[in-house]
């Protein structure tokens, strides 16, 4: 009977409870969690920005050890260390076959349903079903996930680092390397320097950007962004952000700009700070009532500006997770530095409350 952090109502603190967990069905695996990151998307469920059926076990950024295999699982073994992908990717559907695994027809249904591939959960509390966030439920000592949502990693990779790869790193780094078209020498702007934004900065640097402008309202976050590769910083609370980006880019604007917050005004600003022929990449998760305003719309035509969404860093997890692990092992990817605090499961509410502080890049729950 694992302990888990359960969301019972929007706006209420998570409750640490003993829950029941059934064994894996066909095509599923049971996982002993080693670590789980506390991501802004978890907060978005707590505050109602991302609606899922409650009560539910939150958490979707995890790594752990395979402890049981469901029928038909032959690509993993008990004892394997894995990263959990919150968008399970089947590798066979229309999108997977076209290199867009992040849009997997099979996995997308599961990640949005509150259950697994059959849209049911293996968790229950007092005989009643408990939903799980994004087919993951990593705010629990154990979980059951679709086997296609697991990516094997070497056993010398710390679970605390592996967990971050599963969401924040893939989302941010992937947005820069997979979604955007950054060329060597480009100027890149990153609006929002939380955990995902820092990984956009790392990805932009890896892709060859020469100038990386970090934009945030928190000086602590801007200072951290410099450590991750930003060459310039702009405090968005002190003057016209778009004008400052123009000034730093010879009056033309950024070649590529990323919005990593999910707010209407910052999405609009991100589009405005892009040069003619440039790209605006939307990474932040907006609430469902947020709309975009492109004024004038003629900019899309005569200035050849592009605006594009980036879901899960446009990542093929079976290829991208091993690639990121190798970069980390080679000293070319900062993971340990993303971890501001290592906490216990019973400290998860404190981590959610602290989110947004300039001192916190990522809080990570470490299980014994």
N, C-alpha and C positions, 0 to 999 in steps of 0.2 A: 504493500500500500504506500505509494510515493506521496511525498508532500508536494503541493503545487500552489502557485499564486493564482487565485480565482477572481475574475471580475464578475460581480453579481449585478451591478447597476452602473449606468453611465454617471461619471462624476464621483463615484465612491471609491475609497481605497481598495486595493486588492486584498483578499483574505488568504492567509496561509493555512491550507487545510489538507488533511489526509484524504486522498481520493482513490477510487478504484480504477484499475487499468487492466483491461482484457488483453489477452495475447494477440499477436498479429494474425490477420487473415491472409489469404493468398495474395502474394505480391507486396507484402508489407514486412517491416522489420521492427523489432523492439530495440530501443536505444537507452543505455544508461548515460545520462547527460554528464559531460565533464565541465561545460561552461555554457553560458548564454549571455550575449550582449543585451543591453537595455537600449532599445532603439526608439527614435522619435515616433515611429509608426505605432509602437505599443502605447505611447502617450496619446496618440490620435484615436485609439480605440477607447481608452479611459475617458477622454473628454468628448467623445461622440463624433469626432470628425470622420472616422472610419467606422461605419456601422457593421457590427457582426452580431449574431444571435448570442444572447447572454442567458445564463451564466456560461463563462468560457475561460479556458486556460490560455493566457496570453504568452508572448514570446515566440520569435520566429528566426532568431539569429543564434544558432547553436552548433555544438560539436560534441561528439561523445563516442561511446563504444557500442558496437552491435552485440546484443546479448541473446537474441532469438530471431530465427528466420521463419517467415511464413512460407507456405507452399509455393513452389515454383521460383523462389529466389535463388539464383545460381551464380550471380556475379559478385556476391559478398559472402563473407564467412563470419561466424561468431568470433569476436575478438578484434575485428577490424575497427580502426579509428575512422570516423567519417565526419564530414561537414554536412549540415542539413541545408538543403535548398528549399526555400519557401515557395518556389514555383517549380514543382516536380516536372521534369522534362522527359517525355516518353521516347523521343528520338525517331518517331515513326509517323506522326501526324503531318498535315499539310504544312504547318509552320516550322516544325522541327526539321523536316526534309529540305526546307528553304533557308536554313541557317538562322531561323528566328525562334530558337527554343524558349526564349522568355515569353513568347505568346502561345506556348503549347496548348492545344485545344483540350487535352486531357488534364494537364496540371493546373491550368487556369481555373477550371471549374472547381477543383479541389481547394485551391488556395482561397477562393472567395466563398465557399459554401459553409465554412465552419466545421467541416469534416474532412475525411480522406477521399480517395478516388470514388468511393461509393456514396459520398456525401454524408456518411455517418462517422461518429467519433468512437474511439475505444475507451474513452474516459467516462466515468459516471460518479455521482455523488448522491449518497442516500437512495440509490436505485434509479436516479434520474440522469439522463444524458448530460454530459458537459461538452460543449463545443470546444474546438481548438482553433487558435489563430493560424491562418495560412498553412494548414496541413502540417503544423509543426508542434505547437504547444511546448516550447522550450523553457518556460517558467515552471518546470516540474523536474523532479529528480530523475524520472523516467518518462519516456513517451513512445508512442507507436506512430510510424510515418510510412508513407509509400516508399518502397525500395528505390523507385526511380528518383526520389528526392534525396538520395544519399550519394555523396561523392567520397570515395576512399582517399585518405591522406596518409603520409608517413607517420609512424608512431613517435618520431622525435619532434613533431610539431606540437607545441603546447595547445591544449584545448582552448585556452583563453584567446590565442591568436587565431586558431582555426574557426572559432565561432564568428569572429568579426569578418572573416572572408565571406561567410555565408550570406551576409546582407550588406552591411555598410561599405565594405571594400569593393565587392562586386558591383554594387550600384554606382558608386562614385567613380572608381577607376574605370569601370566599363563604359560609363557615359562618355568619358574623355577618349578612351582608346577604341571602343566599338561603335558608339553612336555618332560622335562628332568626327569631323574631317580635319583634325589638327595637323598642320604641316610644320616642318622644322623651321624655326624662326618666328612662328606666329605669336601674336599677342592674344592672351586669353584672360577673360574676366570671370570670376567666380563669386556669385552673389549668395552669401550664406556659408559660414565656415564652421559648421558643426561637424560631427563625425563623418557624414557623407561628403560634405564640401571639402574636407581635408583630403579625402581620397580622390575627389575630382582634381585637386591640385597635384597630387602625386601622379595621377594618370596623365595630366596635361604635360607635366615635366617629362615623363617617360616617353610621351609622343613627340617631344621635340620643341615644345613651346619655349620661346626665349624670354618673354615677359609674361608673368602671371600676376594679375591684379586681384587681390583678395578683398572682398567687400563684406562688411558686417557692422553692426552697431555696438558690439562688445569688444573693447580693446584687448581683453584677455584672449579672445578667439583670434583676433588679428595677429597677436604675438605668436600664437601657436601656428597659425597659417604660414608665417615666415619660416618656422622650423621645418615645415613640410614642403617648402619649395616656392612659396610666393615671393616675388621680387618687389612688389609694391603693395601697400595697403591703403584702403579708403574706409574711413568711418562714415557709414551711411547716415548717421545722425548729425553730421556736421557739414551741411551744405548740399549742393546739387551733385548727386552721385554720377549721373550721366555725364555732366560737364567735366567732372574730374577724370572719368575714364577717357573722354575725348582728349583731354589735355595730355594724358599719359600715352596716348596712341597717335601722336602727330595730327590730331584733329580729325582722324578718319573713323575712329571707333575700333573696338576689338574685332579680331578675325573670328573668334568664337567666344560666346558668353553663355554661362550656365546659371540657371536659377535653381537654387537648392533649398528653397524655403516653402514654396507652395502658396504664395499670396498674390492676389490679383495685381496690386501696384508694383510689386517687384518683378512679376512676369512682364508687365508692360515696360518697365525700366530696362530689363534685360534685352528686350527686342530693340529698344531705342539706342542702346549703347553699342549695338553691332554695326560694323562698317557696311558699306555697299558690297553685296556679294558674300556677306558673312552669315554665320549661323547662330541662332539662339536655341539652346538646348534646355528643355524643361525637365528637371530631375525631381524637384520638391513635390510632395503630395498635397494638393489643394483640397479643401472641402468641396462638396458637390455643388455648392452655390457660387463658387468662384468662376468668373467668366473672363475672357481675354478681350481687350479692346485694341485693335490695330488701327491707328489713325495717323496719317491717311492710309487706307488699304492699298493705295497706288504704290506704296513702298515695296510691297511684295513683287510688283511687276517691274517698275523702272529701276529700283535699286537692287533687285535680285536677292533680297534678303530671304533667309530661310528660317522657319521655326519648326522645331521637331521635339516630340516627346521622347523620353528615354525611360523605358520600363525595365527595372532590374539590370540596368547597365547594358541592355541589349546582349545579355550574356548567354553563351552556351556553357552550362555549368560543368559538364564533363570535360571540356577542354580548358575553360578559363580558370577553374579552381586549381588544377595542377600547375597551370602557368603562373598563377599568383604565388603558390607555395614555392615554386622554384625561384621566383624573384626574391621572395623573403629569405630563402636559404642562401641565396647569392649576395645578400646584403643590399639589394636594390629596391626593397619595399619596406616601409616602416609600418610595423604592426604593434610591437610592444609599446611604442610611443603613443599609440592611439588610446591606450588604456589609462584612464585617469584614476580609476578606483576599482579595486577588486572587492566584491561584497558577498555577503551571504544572501540566500533567497529571502530571508525575512527582512532584508534591508531594501527590497525592490521599490517600495513606495517612496522611500527617501530618495532613491535614484531618479524616479520619475519626477519628484518635486524639484530636484536640482537641475533637471534638464533645461538647457538654455543658459546656464551659468558659464561664464568665460573660462572657468577652471575645469569644466567637464567636457572632454571629448567623447569618451565612452565609459560608462560603468559596466563592469562585467561580473556576472554572478558566477562564482566558482563553486562547484559541487565537490564534496569530499570523495 
